[in-house]
Amino acid sequence: MDISSTKLPIILILVLIGILLLQFVTNDNSSPLIDPATCELYVVDSQINTKKYLNEFDTKCLDFKNLSEP
């Protein structure tokens, strides 16, 4: 296949779209979430659908809670 052929860009685009779709399908959404009551970070275990706390706290959330308390 010659680099100047018209099929090469189409094949490259299809390969890149395939890679993006594969990444989207295998993404398990395990990004940390914030518990609004305690400001503690947690992830949701997709197998048993429970929260797993990371023993870390979000500083912006804590600052906001401290400002909102009288």
Backbone torsions as a table, in degrees:
resi	resn	phi	psi	omega
1	MET	NA	125.3	180.0
2	ASP	-80.1	144.9	-178.3
3	ILE	-67.3	-21.1	-179.4
4	SER	-93.5	7.7	-179.7
5	SER	-74.9	161.8	-178.1
6	THR	-85.2	-13.3	-179.4
7	LYS	-81.1	-27.0	-176.1
8	LEU	-60.0	-48.6	179.2
9	PRO	-62.5	-35.9	179.5
10	ILE	-66.3	-41.9	179.6
11	ILE	-66.4	-42.2	178.7
12	LEU	-63.4	-41.5	178.3
13	ILE	-62.9	-43.5	179.7
14	LEU	-64.5	-39.4	178.0
15	VAL	-64.6	-43.6	179.8
16	LEU	-65.9	-39.5	176.4
17	ILE	-63.9	-39.5	177.0
18	GLY	-62.2	-41.4	178.7
19	ILE	-65.0	-42.9	178.8
20	LEU	-63.5	-41.8	177.9
21	LEU	-64.2	-39.9	178.1
22	LEU	-62.8	-42.4	177.8
23	GLN	-65.3	-38.2	179.9
24	PHE	-67.3	-40.6	-177.8
25	VAL	-70.9	-37.4	-176.8
26	THR	-87.2	-0.8	178.4
27	ASN	-70.9	126.6	-177.1
28	ASP	-101.7	8.9	177.7
29	ASN	52.0	48.9	-179.1
30	SER	-97.0	29.7	177.9
31	SER	-75.0	146.9	-177.4
32	PRO	-65.5	140.5	175.7
33	LEU	-112.5	166.5	-177.5
34	ILE	-113.8	126.9	174.6
35	ASP	-75.8	119.3	-175.0
36	PRO	-68.1	-23.4	-178.9
37	ALA	-78.3	-39.3	-174.3
38	THR	-114.1	-9.0	-176.7
39	CYS	64.5	20.8	179.6
40	GLU	-90.7	142.2	179.2
41	LEU	-80.7	141.7	177.2
42	TYR	-147.4	161.9	172.2
43	VAL	-121.9	151.7	178.8
44	VAL	-95.6	123.8	177.1
45	ASP	-76.6	116.1	-173.9
46	SER	-72.2	-21.3	-178.3
47	GLN	-76.6	-42.0	-178.8
48	ILE	-114.7	2.0	174.5
49	ASN	56.2	48.8	176.3
50	THR	-126.8	162.6	178.6
51	LYS	-84.0	137.9	173.8
52	LYS	-120.1	110.6	-176.8
53	TYR	-77.4	142.0	-175.1
54	LEU	-98.2	1.2	-179.1
55	ASN	58.5	35.9	175.2
56	GLU	-130.6	149.7	-177.3
57	PHE	-120.9	146.8	177.9
58	ASP	-85.4	120.6	-175.5
59	THR	-68.9	-36.3	179.5
60	LYS	-65.4	-39.7	178.2
61	CYS	-65.4	-43.4	179.1
62	LEU	-63.3	-41.8	177.7
63	ASP	-61.5	-42.7	-179.3
64	PHE	-65.3	-41.0	178.7
65	LYS	-65.3	-38.0	179.2
66	ASN	-68.2	-33.4	178.7
67	LEU	-74.2	-32.7	-175.1
68	SER	-82.4	-14.7	178.4
69	GLU	-83.3	135.3	-178.6
70	PRO	-75.7	NA	NA
